[in-house]
């Protein structure tokens, strides 16, 4: 597992306990791992592949919120508070995950301070990242959506060119902005800032990602 996030924050014995309680599941591209509004019955730790986090607006539009990859935990909030799923998680490619019953996961967190601490670090990192995005890019939700969208394009259409990933962009700025449920001006502003920071470069009908780790951080 080329992991980050929750999995890397766990001590070795914590990983062993999660793996021992979890069941390996595989999902095909486009398959739903969990659906918005459903009861929070399971927690998933992604082992391989990427999944997108999406929600649906009251007028029926699908909005891309974030992208998660290997080592990330999803479904933890519904397990913690007992509420329904706040978003849908869909496989962007073939995904392998460790599936744990929500009750087992929360019981494990109560018994094992190191596991609870690792989860707290992840949740803290996600909150901090949103705050930093507001400062860096002038709007956390907008910045995260654009970064998540670029991650999705990289997974679905990207070609590795040395250390970079080159993407043939399947649409205009206006179409991409519509998919992210933001204005064209907001989409252009965020991508301009990403270009200035050397995260991406753009050309006619193409986009090159130079700093995938930074884009992944912004998309979380």
N, C-alpha and C positions, 0 to 999 in steps of 0.2 A: 504494500500500500504506500504510494507516494503521497503521504498525508500531510495535512495541516490542521489548524483549528482544534477541535475537541480532542481528537485522537492523540495529537502530539502533546497536548496539555496533561494527558493522563500519565501517571507512573506506570511502570511495566506491569505491576500486579493488578492495577486498575484495568489495563487493557485486557489482561487475561480473564478477569472477572466478567467484563463486558462480553468478551468473545465466548466465554463459557455459558452465559445466559442467553446469548443471542442466537438466532437462526439465520443462516445465510439465505438471502433471496436475490433473484436476478429479475431485472425488468428490461423489457425491450424499449427501444426508442419510441417515444410518444406515449408510453404506458404511464398511468397515474400511480404514484406511490401513496399519496393520501389526498383527499379532496376537501376543499373549503366547505365548512358547515357540518362535516361529519364528526361524530364523537372521536375524541383523541385516544384511541385504544392502543396505539403502538408508537414507539420511538425508533427512529432509524439512524444508524451511523453509516455513512456512505463509505464503501470500501474502494470502489472503482467507478469512474465515469462522472458525468456532470448532470445535475438536475436543475430545472428552473422553478422559481417560486412565482406563482401568478395569482391574481385575484380578479374578480369581475366587478365592475362598477354597477351602480343601480340602473344605468341605462344599457347594460348588457355588454359593455366593452371589456375585453380582456386586457389586463395591465400586467406587464412584466415587472416584478419587484426586485428580484435578486437571482443570482446563480450560486449554487452550492456544488462543491467537489469533494474528492476523497478526503476522509478525515472529518468532514463536517457532520454535525448532528442536526436532524430535522424532526419536527413533531414534539419537541421537548416542552414547549409552552402549554400545549393542551394537556399533556401528561401532568404537568406541575399544578395547574389551576383547575383542571377538570372541565374546562370549557370546550366548545367545539373548535374545529380546525379554523385558523384565521386565514389560511390561504391553501391553494392547491400546489402540490409538488409533482412535476412531470419530468420524466427522463428525457434528457436532450440526446442521449446516445445510450448504448447498452450500459446499464448500471448494475452494480452488485452492492448489496447493503447487508448490514447486520440488523435484524429486526428484534426488538425487545418489547414485551408487553409493557404498557405504560406503568402499571402498578409495580411490576418488578423493577423498572428503571428508577422510579421515585423511591422505592424501598431501599434500593442499592445506594442511592444518593444519601439517604438518611443514615445508613449504616456506615458508609465509607466516606469520611471527610475529604479524602483526596479526590474522589470522583465528583463530589459536590463542588469542591473548589475549582476543578477543571471546568465544570459547567458554568460556574459563576464567572470565570475568566472569559469564556466564550461570549456570554451574554454582555459582559462589561465591554469587551472589545467591539461588539456590534453596536452598542450604544455610543461608544467613543468615536467609532468610525462615522456614524451619522453626524455627530457633532462636528467632527473635523471637516466633513464634506460641506456642511453649511458654511464654514469659514473659508475653505479652499475654493469651492465651486459655486457658492451662492445659492444653496438649496439642496439639502441632503437627499430628499426623496427623488428629486429630479436627477441629481448626479448619480445616485445608485441605479435608477432605472436605465440611464444611458450606459453606464458601465456594464450592467447586467446584459443589456441588449448587445453590446459589443462582444461580451463573452459568449453569448449565444451564437452570434454570427461566426465567431472564431471556431467554436465546436462544430457547427454545422457546415461551414463553407471555407474554413481556413486551410491554408497550405503552409507547411513549415518551410521557411527560407533561412537556413542557418539558425541564428538566435531569434529571428523574427517570425511572425505569422502573418501571411498575406491573405486578405479576404476580398473576394469579388463581392461587392455590395449589391444585394438583390433589391434595389429600390432607391427612390429619391430621398432627399432629406425630409421632405414633407411626409412621405410614406413611413419612414422609420420613426419620425416623431409621433405620428398617429398611433403606431403600434405601441410605443412607450407611453401613450396617453399624456403627451406634453406638447407644447407649441413648437413649431419649427424654429422659432427664435431661441427658445430654451435649449433645444437639441443642439443648435449651432453654437450657442454660447459655451456649453459644456465641452463639446468636442474641440472647440477652439482652445479652451484652457488645457485640455489633455494634450493637444499638439504643442502648446507653449511649454508644457512640462516634459515633453519628450516621451510621453507614454505611447502616443500614436502619431502617424503621419497619414495624410490623405492625398489622393489623386483622383483623376476622373474615373469613376466607377470602381475604385479600389480603396482599400484601407489597410495599413500595415500596423500591426501591434508590436511595439518594441519592448515594452515592459509589462509582460503578462502578469507578473506578481503584483504590481501596483494596480493594474486593472481589476484583478481578482479581489484585492483588498477593498477597493471602492465599491465592488458589486456585492459585498457581503452585507 
